[in-house]
Each structure stands twice: as C-alpha cells, then as structure tokens.
Amino acid sequence: MKYLPLIWAGIWRRPARAALTMISVVSAFVLFGVLQGFTAGLGKLVATAHADVLVTQSQISNTDPLPISMAADIARVPGVKAVARVLFLGGPFRGPNEFVPANAVDPDELRAADSQLRITPAQWATLKATRSGALVSSDLAKLYDLKVGDRMPLKPTYWPNKDGTHSWPADIVGIYPAD
C-alpha cells in the first residue's frame, strides 16, 4: 500500500501514454466481448439450422415449381430420406401491408420431411381430410387473432384459383408452437 502513490505518480507522469494505454485495454475487453457474443450467436444459428435439409428450386424462378417427375429422381439419390414438394402461396392477407407467408404441401410429404412439427394426431388427420386445411404458427395466430376453425383467404400474387380470382380460402385446422 505504501507504494501505491508512487505507482500512481508513475502512471500519470505521461498522461497521454496513460490515457492511450487505458483506451487500448478497454478496447481489447470490448472487442473480446463483442466477438464472444458474435461467436455465440453463430453457434446458436448453426445449432438450430437444419443441416440435414436441402431445399432445391427451379433454376428459372423461385416461384416456378420443380417438375413433379423430379421428386422421384431426387428420392433415388443415396441418403435422401424424404422428398416434399412445396409451392409458395404467400401474399397479402387482409390488407396490402399484412403479408402472410404460406406454402402448399402434401400432408404426408410434410410429415415425412419435418418430424419436428409438434402437431397432434387429430390435427394431422383433419389436415389430411380437409383439402383447404392449413396449419398456422402460434405467432401468426396471435398476430391476426386466428383460431382453429377460422377461414382465412390467402391472396397469392402468382397463382390464380380455378375461378380466375387470386383468393384461396384456407381453413385453419391446427395451430403449432412457433418455437
């Protein structure tokens, strides 16, 4: 303790050098903390990414589906466990600024490809039995105040209905947890 004033006087003998040294030390700790946070964030992204899922699309456009015959070719590739054909049907919901991302998919193919969806067997059965059935995430249901049994009109930009309109009614048959 008796040398503390001597050390303190030595540090501040050259104030510019002391200030730059302190700035360097603080910068090092801040940089270390930011990089640790960045590394942890990347680690979480890698852990939650589906490294076993490969998404393919047409080389012409991301809205143009692959030919149906290619599903059998893709399924024959060694290591492929399931093939699910997905068609993007997203578009405005109630107004032009309320966008709903939606995909059309065969329920059996969806179940084979994504076993992590937490859907009850009753909801799967209802989805299979209802041609216009839809599964909605809990976040989307909360955002638009949707419940099982509601009908929501999807209005995709690219895919007209048989009657020529761009309105596809979807019956909500299940709500799954978003996390």
C-alpha positions in Angstrom: 0.0 0.0 0.0 2.9 2.4 0.7 4.0 2.1 -3.0 0.5 2.9 -4.4 1.2 6.7 -4.6 4.5 6.0 -6.3 2.9 3.8 -8.9 0.0 6.2 -9.4 2.5 9.1 -10.0 4.5 6.9 -12.4 1.3 6.1 -14.4 0.3 9.7 -14.7 3.8 11.0 -15.4 3.0 10.9 -19.1 -0.8 11.5 -19.3 -1.1 10.8 -23.0 0.6 7.5 -22.7 -1.6 6.5 -19.7 -4.8 7.5 -21.5 -3.8 5.6 -24.7 -2.9 2.5 -22.6 -6.3 2.6 -20.8 -8.1 3.1 -24.1 -6.2 0.1 -25.5 -7.1 -2.1 -22.6 -10.8 -1.1 -22.7 -10.9 -1.6 -26.5 -9.5 -5.1 -26.0 -12.1 -6.1 -23.5 -15.0 -4.6 -25.6 -13.7 -6.3 -28.7 -13.4 -9.6 -26.8 -17.0 -9.3 -25.5 -18.4 -8.4 -28.9 -16.6 -11.3 -30.6 -17.7 -13.7 -27.9 -21.3 -12.6 -28.5 -20.9 -12.9 -32.3 -19.4 -16.4 -31.9 -22.2 -17.5 -29.5 -24.8 -16.1 -32.0 -23.3 -18.0 -34.9 -23.1 -21.2 -32.7 -26.8 -20.9 -32.0 -27.6 -20.4 -35.6 -25.6 -23.5 -36.6 -27.3 -25.5 -33.8 -30.8 -24.5 -34.9 -30.1 -24.9 -38.6 -31.4 -28.0 -40.3 -28.1 -29.2 -41.7 -29.9 -32.4 -42.9 -32.4 -30.5 -45.0 -31.7 -29.5 -48.6 -34.0 -27.1 -50.4 -33.9 -27.1 -54.1 -35.8 -24.9 -56.5 -36.2 -24.3 -60.2 -33.4 -22.5 -62.0 -35.9 -20.4 -63.8 -37.6 -18.7 -60.8 -38.1 -19.2 -57.1 -41.9 -19.2 -57.7 -41.7 -21.8 -60.5 -42.0 -25.3 -59.0 -39.8 -28.2 -60.0 -41.4 -30.7 -62.3 -43.3 -33.4 -60.3 -41.2 -36.1 -62.1 -38.1 -34.8 -60.4 -39.3 -35.8 -57.0 -38.8 -39.5 -57.8 -35.3 -38.7 -59.2 -34.4 -36.8 -56.0 -35.8 -39.5 -53.8 -33.5 -42.1 -55.5 -30.3 -40.2 -54.5 -28.4 -42.1 -51.8 -29.0 -40.6 -48.4 -32.3 -38.8 -49.2 -34.9 -39.8 -46.6 -37.9 -37.8 -47.7 -38.9 -35.5 -50.5 -41.6 -32.9 -50.0 -42.8 -30.7 -52.9 -43.6 -27.2 -51.7 -45.3 -24.4 -53.6 -45.1 -20.9 -52.2 -48.6 -19.3 -51.8 -47.7 -16.3 -49.6 -49.3 -12.9 -50.2 -51.4 -10.2 -48.6 -53.9 -11.3 -46.1 -56.4 -8.6 -45.0 -54.7 -5.6 -46.5 -51.7 -4.9 -48.7 -49.3 -4.4 -45.8 -50.3 -7.6 -43.9 -48.2 -10.3 -45.6 -48.7 -14.0 -44.7 -46.0 -16.5 -45.8 -47.8 -19.7 -46.8 -46.7 -22.9 -48.5 -48.8 -25.5 -50.2 -47.6 -29.0 -49.4 -48.9 -32.6 -49.3 -49.6 -33.5 -45.6 -47.9 -36.9 -45.9 -44.8 -35.4 -47.5 -44.7 -32.7 -44.9 -44.9 -35.2 -42.1 -42.1 -37.4 -43.6 -39.9 -34.4 -44.2 -40.4 -32.4 -41.0 -40.8 -34.7 -37.9 -40.1 -31.7 -35.6 -43.5 -30.1 -36.2 -45.5 -30.5 -33.0 -48.9 -31.4 -34.4 -51.4 -33.6 -32.6 -52.6 -36.8 -34.5 -56.1 -35.3 -34.6 -54.7 -32.2 -36.3 -52.8 -34.3 -38.8 -56.0 -36.3 -39.6 -58.0 -33.2 -40.0 -55.3 -31.7 -42.3 -55.3 -34.8 -44.5 -59.1 -34.9 -44.6 -59.5 -31.1 -45.4 -58.3 -30.2 -48.9 -58.2 -26.5 -48.0 -56.8 -27.2 -44.5 -54.0 -25.1 -43.1 -51.6 -25.3 -40.1 -50.7 -21.9 -38.6 -47.9 -21.0 -36.2 -48.9 -19.7 -32.8 -47.2 -16.4 -33.6 -49.2 -15.8 -36.8 -52.4 -16.9 -35.0 -51.7 -14.4 -32.2 -50.9 -11.6 -34.6 -54.1 -11.9 -36.7 -56.3 -13.3 -33.9 -56.9 -16.6 -35.7 -58.4 -19.8 -34.1 -58.9 -23.3 -35.2 -62.0 -23.4 -37.5 -61.4 -19.9 -38.9 -61.2 -19.4 -42.6 -58.5 -17.1 -44.0 -58.3 -16.0 -47.6 -54.8 -16.3 -49.0 -54.2 -14.0 -51.9 -51.0 -15.2 -53.7 -49.7 -12.9 -56.4 -48.7 -15.6 -58.8 -51.3 -18.4 -58.6 -54.9 -17.7 -59.6 -57.7 -20.0 -58.4 -59.9 -22.1 -60.8 -62.4 -19.2 -60.9 -59.7 -16.8 -62.0 -59.5 -14.9 -58.8 -56.4 -14.7 -56.6 -58.2 -15.8 -53.5 -57.6 -19.2 -51.9 -59.7 -19.9 -48.8 -57.8 -21.8 -46.2 -59.5 -23.5 -43.2 -57.3 -23.4 -40.1 -57.2 -27.0 -38.8 -54.3 -26.6 -36.4 -52.0 -24.2 -34.6 -48.5 -25.3 -33.8 -46.0 -23.8 -31.4 -43.7 -21.3 -33.2 -40.5 -22.0 -31.3 
